[in-house]
Amino acid sequence: MFQGRSIASYDAEADRWATRRADVVDERGRPSDYKVPHSQTAAYDPVADKVVLFGGQGAGDEFFDRTLLYEPDSNRLVVLDPPEHPVARVRPGFAYDERRAEVVLFGGVLDQFSQRMDDLWAFDPARRTWKRLEASGTPSARGGYMLMAYDRDLDCFFLVCGRHSPERFLEEVWSLSLDEHAAGHARYAFDRAGFAEREWFSEVEAPGDSSIEFRFRGSEDGLSWSQWSSAASRAERYLEVEAELHPGSAGEHPSLHSMGFH
């Protein structure tokens, strides 16, 4: 457990907690004057036997965008300064990817009234570098996560709940696959109040045996939604459309050119 420079560790065999203050150093091992914030997000790297930490909050409205490595054996916090990295935040989804040996970050927030985030990043502890990732079907911007976990057998992350706004806590569970050959998902929301006609259409291109499948759900208030259906209802004001893109057996990629109402 991390609270600034104070590190609390639990020995399960002895059923005992111990607390110590870590030394703070730069990448060359020299003492650093970096003020380690609270509310950092952490994930354990079992390959290097280090804990990767990111972000955090200092006094008041001061938020941080630095990456740290905690070395348990030497009891040191190493402050990194990679040229590319996520912007300052707290409470993102954060988990270690065992297959790719990377830490994955999604979303996050500053204080409870700030704008939520929906960016996706991966950190390579061995190279100490971040890279921005793009994914289809990304959830709406959100933060306040208590859990993101990785399942090695499924090669999949699970992102639980979160907070969409100060008043709206989420009960959703999302899955994330970083398999480049997996089917892609994209979700869109329409407000049909401004459309005279409500007949939904799409223009797609599916070469070879590739394909695109659609499903729909409606809502009158944008909060409570109907069950998913293979047909678009014309009744509700709001319509969510989810497209699943399946690559062809020879590597063909389907594409969605346009969709809407006419």
C-alpha positions in Angstrom: 0.0 0.0 0.0 1.3 3.4 -1.0 0.8 6.7 0.7 3.4 9.1 -0.7 6.8 7.8 0.4 5.2 5.6 3.1 5.0 2.0 2.0 3.0 -0.6 4.0 3.5 -4.3 3.2 1.7 -7.3 4.5 3.4 -10.7 5.3 0.7 -13.3 4.9 2.6 -16.1 6.6 3.3 -14.0 9.7 0.0 -12.2 9.5 1.8 -9.0 10.1 2.0 -5.5 8.6 5.2 -3.4 8.3 5.6 0.2 7.2 8.8 1.9 5.9 9.7 5.1 4.1 11.1 4.6 0.6 14.1 6.5 -0.8 13.2 8.6 -3.9 15.7 8.6 -6.8 15.9 9.5 -10.5 16.6 7.1 -13.3 20.4 7.3 -12.6 19.9 6.4 -9.0 20.6 9.9 -7.7 18.4 11.4 -4.9 15.3 13.2 -6.2 13.3 16.0 -4.7 10.1 14.8 -6.3 7.2 15.1 -3.9 5.5 11.7 -4.2 1.7 12.3 -4.3 -1.1 10.4 -2.8 -3.8 8.4 -4.7 -1.3 6.9 -7.2 -2.5 4.0 -9.3 -0.4 0.8 -8.9 0.2 -2.5 -10.7 2.7 -5.2 -9.9 5.2 -6.4 -12.6 6.1 -10.0 -11.7 8.8 -10.2 -14.3 10.9 -7.4 -12.9 9.6 -7.7 -9.4 8.6 -4.0 -9.3 5.4 -2.0 -8.8 4.5 0.5 -11.5 2.8 3.6 -10.2 1.2 6.5 -12.2 -0.4 9.9 -11.5 -1.7 10.9 -8.2 -2.9 14.0 -6.3 -0.9 16.4 -4.2 -2.1 19.2 -2.0 -5.4 20.8 -3.1 -6.0 20.6 -6.9 -2.5 19.6 -7.9 -2.5 16.4 -10.0 0.5 14.5 -11.4 1.5 12.8 -14.6 4.7 11.0 -13.6 5.5 7.3 -13.7 7.3 5.7 -10.8 8.8 2.2 -10.2 9.0 0.8 -6.7 11.8 -1.6 -6.1 10.9 -3.7 -3.0 14.4 -5.1 -2.4 16.1 -1.8 -2.3 13.0 0.1 -1.0 13.4 2.8 -3.7 10.9 4.8 -5.7 12.5 5.5 -9.1 11.0 8.6 -10.8 10.8 8.3 -14.6 10.3 11.0 -17.2 9.4 9.3 -20.5 8.9 11.8 -23.4 5.4 10.4 -24.1 2.9 9.6 -21.4 -0.7 10.0 -20.3 -1.8 13.4 -18.9 -2.3 13.9 -15.1 -5.1 11.9 -13.5 -6.2 9.7 -10.7 -8.3 6.5 -10.5 -7.9 5.1 -14.0 -8.3 1.5 -15.0 -4.8 0.0 -14.4 -3.7 -3.6 -14.7 -0.7 -5.8 -15.7 -0.8 -7.7 -19.0 1.0 -11.0 -18.4 1.2 -12.0 -22.1 2.7 -8.8 -23.4 4.5 -7.8 -20.1 2.9 -4.4 -20.1 0.7 -2.3 -17.8 -2.5 -1.1 -19.5 -4.2 2.2 -18.5 -7.7 3.4 -19.4 -9.6 6.5 -18.6 -9.4 8.3 -15.3 -10.4 11.7 -13.8 -9.0 14.6 -11.8 -11.4 15.8 -9.1 -15.0 14.6 -9.1 -16.2 17.6 -11.2 -13.5 17.4 -13.9 -13.9 16.0 -17.3 -13.6 12.2 -17.5 -11.1 10.5 -19.9 -11.4 7.7 -22.4 -7.8 7.3 -23.6 -6.0 3.9 -23.7 -2.3 3.5 -23.0 0.3 0.7 -22.4 3.5 1.0 -20.4 6.5 -1.2 -21.0 8.4 -1.6 -17.7 11.5 -3.1 -19.4 11.9 -0.1 -21.9 10.2 2.4 -19.5 8.1 3.8 -22.3 4.4 4.6 -22.8 2.5 4.2 -26.1 -1.0 5.3 -27.0 -3.3 2.6 -28.2 -6.5 2.8 -30.3 -9.4 0.4 -29.8 -12.8 0.0 -31.3 -16.0 0.2 -29.2 -14.3 2.3 -26.4 -16.6 3.0 -23.4 -17.7 6.6 -22.8 -15.3 8.8 -20.8 -15.2 7.8 -17.2 -13.1 7.4 -14.1 -13.3 6.5 -10.4 -12.5 2.8 -11.0 -11.9 0.4 -8.2 -10.8 -2.5 -10.4 -9.4 -3.5 -13.7 -8.2 -7.1 -13.9 -6.5 -9.2 -16.5 -7.4 -12.9 -17.2 -4.5 -14.7 -18.8 -6.5 -17.7 -20.0 -9.0 -15.4 -21.9 -6.3 -12.9 -22.7 -8.7 -10.2 -21.7 -9.1 -7.3 -19.3 -12.3 -6.6 -17.3 -13.2 -3.1 -16.3 -15.7 -2.9 -13.5 -18.2 0.0 -12.8 -16.7 3.5 -12.6 -18.2 7.0 -12.5 -19.5 8.9 -15.5 -20.3 12.2 -13.7 -20.5 13.4 -10.1 -24.1 12.1 -9.9 -23.9 9.0 -12.1 -22.2 5.9 -10.8 -22.0 3.0 -13.4 -22.9 -0.6 -13.0 -21.3 -1.8 -16.2 -18.6 -4.3 -16.8 -16.5 -3.9 -20.0 -14.0 -6.3 -21.5 -10.9 -5.3 -23.4 -9.0 -7.5 -25.8 -5.6 -6.4 -27.2 -5.6 -9.2 -29.8 -5.1 -7.4 -33.2 -6.9 -10.3 -35.0 -10.0 -10.3 -32.9 -13.3 -8.9 -34.1 -13.7 -5.2 -33.7 -16.6 -3.4 -31.9 -17.9 0.1 -32.3 -20.9 1.7 -30.5 -22.8 4.8 -31.6 -25.7 6.8 -30.0 -28.3 8.8 -31.9 -30.8 11.4 -30.8 -33.7 11.0 -33.3 -35.6 14.1 -32.1 -34.1 16.1 -35.0 -34.9 13.6 -37.7 -38.1 13.8 -39.6 -37.7 10.2 -40.8 -36.7 7.4 -38.5 -35.8 4.6 -40.8 -32.3 3.5 -40.0 -29.8 2.6 -42.8 -26.1 1.7 -43.2 -23.6 1.5 -46.1 -21.0 -1.2 -45.6 -18.3 -2.9 -47.6 -17.4 -6.5 -46.7 -14.9 -8.1 -49.1 -14.4 -11.8 -49.1 -16.1 -13.6 -46.2 -15.7 -10.6 -43.9 -18.9 -9.3 -42.3 -20.5 -6.6 -40.1 -23.2 -7.4 -37.7 -25.5 -4.8 -36.0 -27.6 -4.8 -32.9 -29.7 -2.0 -31.4 -31.3 -0.8 -28.2 -33.6 2.2 -27.5 -34.2 4.7 -24.7 -36.6 7.5 -24.0 -34.3 9.3 -21.5 -30.8 8.2 -22.5 -30.3 6.4 -19.1 -32.6 3.4 -19.1 -32.2 1.2 -22.2 -34.2 -1.7 -23.7 -32.7 -5.1 -24.4 -30.5 -5.5 -27.4 -32.2 -6.5 -30.7 -31.2 -7.3 -34.2 -33.7 -4.7 -35.6 -33.8 -1.0 -35.0 -37.0 0.2 -33.2 -38.6 3.4 -34.5 -40.3 4.2 -31.1 -37.8 5.5 -28.7 -36.1 8.9 -28.9 -32.5 7.6 -28.4 -31.0 4.7 -30.3 -27.7 2.9 -29.6 -26.1 1.0 -32.5 -23.3 -1.6 -31.9 -21.4 -2.8 -34.9 -19.2 -5.9 -34.8 -16.6 -6.2 -37.6 -15.4 -9.7 -38.4 -12.2 -10.0 -40.5 -12.3 -12.4 -43.4 -10.4 -15.7 -43.5 -7.9 -14.2 -45.9 -7.4 -11.1 -43.9 -10.0 -8.9 -45.6 -11.2 -6.0 -43.5 -14.9 -4.9 -43.6 -15.6 -1.2 -43.4 -18.6 1.0 -42.4 -18.9 4.0 -44.7 -22.1 5.7 -43.4 -25.2 5.1 -41.3 -28.1 7.2 -39.9 -31.7 7.9 -40.7 -33.7 8.6 -43.9 
